[in-house]
Amino acid sequence: MKPSIEEIWAIHGPKIAEYICQKTNHQDHCHDLLQDVYLKVQKHVAKIEKAQNMLPYILRMAHNVVNDYYRAKPTTAVIDDSAMRDCCSAPAMDHPNARLADNFLKELIDSLPTLYRHALVRTELEGISQKQLAAELGISYSGAKSRVQRAKEMIRQSIIGCCGYQFDRYGNVISCCGSDV
């Protein structure tokens, strides 16, 4: 007699939950992903029943769900303006949430070498495409893309350098200036 989905889950569910929770280190996300795995198990129960050893098969499903979660997860961090003001000494303006960030980023952009500053300003602030930038500068499309990517990386490194960020093993910001985010 083949085991039902309930029996399969009763046997293997706790191990799958442990695996996912260890990988996400966040209880709500763990439960959401566990539910996704359960739905996949339910959808593919016939294939799972045929497997000689069900646990590795289900663990592979869980592994794929966790990988999909991290691929879809945005990589930008939200930083409150007080942390940025304390870390980077940017002056507060009339509307600190918007103007402080604008001021701070303007200083960083202005500090870039001309080559990269121009590429970043034209594409990100003035809205032209990287293909248009390439044509305007008489360089290849990949060359224009590289300039923009390097400029963004320089900005990123400047922010990380001035504010003393700490990251977890997945690249998430966990601390700025010694205080938890």
C-alpha positions in Angstrom: 0.0 0.0 0.0 1.3 3.4 -1.0 1.6 6.1 1.7 -0.8 9.0 1.6 0.4 12.6 1.4 -0.4 13.0 5.1 1.7 10.0 6.0 4.6 11.2 3.8 4.4 14.6 5.4 4.1 13.2 8.9 7.3 11.2 8.4 9.4 13.7 6.5 7.8 17.1 7.3 9.8 17.8 10.5 13.1 17.2 8.7 12.1 19.4 5.8 11.0 22.1 8.2 14.3 21.9 10.1 16.2 22.2 6.8 14.2 25.2 5.5 14.3 27.1 8.8 18.0 26.6 9.1 18.5 28.0 5.6 16.2 31.0 6.0 16.8 31.8 9.6 13.4 33.5 9.7 10.3 31.8 11.1 7.7 33.4 8.9 9.7 32.8 5.7 10.4 29.3 6.9 6.7 28.5 7.2 5.8 30.1 3.9 8.5 28.1 2.1 7.5 24.9 4.0 4.0 25.4 2.6 5.4 25.8 -0.9 7.2 22.5 -0.5 4.1 20.8 0.8 2.2 22.0 -2.2 4.9 20.6 -4.5 4.9 17.3 -2.6 1.1 17.2 -3.0 1.4 17.9 -6.7 4.1 15.4 -7.4 3.1 12.7 -4.9 3.0 10.0 -7.6 6.7 10.6 -8.5 7.7 10.8 -4.8 5.9 7.4 -4.1 8.0 5.8 -6.8 11.3 7.1 -5.4 13.3 4.5 -3.5 14.2 7.0 -0.8 11.6 9.8 -0.4 13.5 12.1 1.9 16.3 13.0 -0.5 13.7 13.6 -3.2 11.7 15.9 -1.0 14.9 17.6 0.3 15.8 18.4 -3.3 12.4 20.0 -3.7 13.0 22.0 -0.5 16.5 23.0 -1.7 15.0 24.3 -5.0 12.3 26.3 -3.2 14.9 27.9 -0.9 17.1 28.8 -3.8 14.1 30.3 -5.7 13.3 32.4 -2.5 16.8 33.8 -2.4 16.9 34.5 -6.1 13.6 36.4 -5.9 14.5 38.3 -2.8 15.4 42.0 -3.4 19.0 42.8 -2.6 18.5 46.4 -1.7 18.4 47.4 1.9 16.2 50.0 3.5 18.2 52.3 5.8 16.6 54.9 7.9 17.8 58.4 7.6 19.1 58.7 11.2 21.5 55.9 10.7 22.7 57.5 7.5 23.1 60.9 9.1 24.9 59.4 12.1 27.2 57.3 10.0 28.0 59.5 7.1 27.6 63.1 8.5 25.2 64.2 5.8 23.3 67.4 6.8 19.6 67.2 7.5 17.4 69.3 5.2 13.7 70.4 5.4 12.5 66.9 4.4 15.1 64.6 6.0 13.7 61.4 4.5 14.0 62.6 0.9 16.5 65.4 1.0 19.1 63.7 3.2 19.3 60.7 0.9 19.4 63.0 -2.1 22.2 65.1 -0.6 24.2 62.1 0.5 23.9 60.4 -2.9 24.7 63.6 -4.8 27.9 63.9 -2.8 28.8 60.2 -3.7 28.0 60.7 -7.3 30.0 63.9 -7.5 33.0 62.0 -6.0 33.0 59.5 -8.9 35.6 59.8 -11.7 34.1 61.8 -14.6 33.9 58.8 -16.8 31.7 56.9 -14.4 29.8 59.8 -13.1 28.7 60.8 -16.6 27.5 57.3 -17.4 25.6 57.0 -14.1 24.0 60.4 -14.4 22.9 60.0 -18.0 21.4 56.5 -17.5 20.0 56.6 -14.0 19.1 60.2 -13.4 18.4 61.5 -16.9 16.8 58.3 -18.1 18.6 57.5 -21.3 19.2 53.8 -22.1 22.6 52.2 -22.0 22.4 51.7 -25.7 21.8 55.4 -26.2 24.8 56.1 -23.9 27.0 53.8 -26.0 26.0 55.6 -29.2 26.5 59.0 -27.6 30.0 58.1 -26.4 30.9 56.1 -29.4 31.6 53.0 -27.4 30.2 49.5 -27.4 27.0 48.6 -25.6 28.9 46.3 -23.3 31.4 49.1 -22.6 28.5 51.4 -21.6 27.0 48.7 -19.4 30.3 48.2 -17.7 30.7 51.9 -16.9 27.3 52.1 -15.3 27.9 48.9 -13.3 31.3 50.1 -12.1 29.8 53.4 -11.1 27.1 51.7 -9.1 29.7 49.4 -7.5 31.8 52.5 -6.6 28.7 54.1 -5.0 27.9 50.9 -3.1 31.5 50.6 -1.8 31.4 54.2 -0.7 28.2 53.6 1.3 29.5 50.4 2.8 32.8 52.1 3.7 31.4 55.1 5.4 28.6 53.5 7.3 30.3 50.4 8.7 27.7 47.9 7.6 27.7 44.3 8.8 26.1 41.5 6.7 24.9 38.0 7.4 26.1 35.1 5.3 23.3 35.8 2.8 24.3 39.4 2.2 21.5 40.9 4.2 22.3 44.1 6.2 22.2 43.2 9.9 24.0 46.2 11.4 24.9 49.8 10.5 27.2 51.9 12.7 27.0 49.3 15.4 23.2 49.3 15.7 20.9 46.6 14.4 18.9 47.4 11.3 
